[in-house]
Amino acid sequence: AQSVTQLGSHVSVSEGALVLLRCNYSSSVPPYLFWYVQYPNQGLQLLLKYTTGATLVKGINGFEAEFKKSETSFHLTKPSAHMSDAAEYFCAVSEGVRLNTGKLIFGQGTTLQVKP
Amino acid sequence: SAVISQKPSRDICQRGTSLTIQCQVDSQVTMMFWYRQQPGQSLTLIATANQGSEATYESGFVIDKFPISRPNLTFSTLTVSNMSPEDSSIYLCSVTGSGTQYFGPGTRLLVL
């Protein structure tokens, strides 16, 4: 069965500093991987996804993630944090090949705090 | 991308009552999904709703507690029945499209 582990429930960075949110997964099939962001009192917004092809995936708002099969990781990064990046971030893996079940397994989430 | 709307956006309910949440998608989709996000927790799939058939429930969720309707390819409802404070959560509708899972804005439910 698939699972997702996000290391660190809370991450705090200074404005302008590097953002690194860690995600490790387990999957018996080639995974589809996602990062979602949830701003306070809002729904989930897709940041980026990996399905096949290039392992470095660029998303919205300057975020990117790299799929590393050997490390079963899909860490999210942003070179320079902005105050508006403060939110909850969820890593997720699809259960089933090619998202045919529509079921995502989510990590526990990481709260990103950005200090001025 | 799919645009998903939900009603109501939030509600406060008394224990023992039921609430029906509506989900509307701007395009026809085969499967619709209902997720729950308990306070401070991640998302958990409740059930999958296919048009024309009964919903498929995940382990720990039952139809009597969370009945689902799927009358057409763009609409679904989730009812939270006989509510207790433990049902206080965000309930999200979701659909699949273009290799991506899209989520509605969620319904924030508080049960007193």
Interface residues (C-beta under 8 A of the other chain):
Chain A: Y32 F34 Y36 N41 Q42 G43 L44 L46 K49 T51 F90 A92 S94 R98 L99 T101 G102 K103 L104 F106 G107 Q108 G109
Chain B: M31 F33 Q41 S42 L43 T44 L45 T48 L92 S94 V95 T96 G99 T100 Q101 Y102 F103 G104 P105 G106 R108
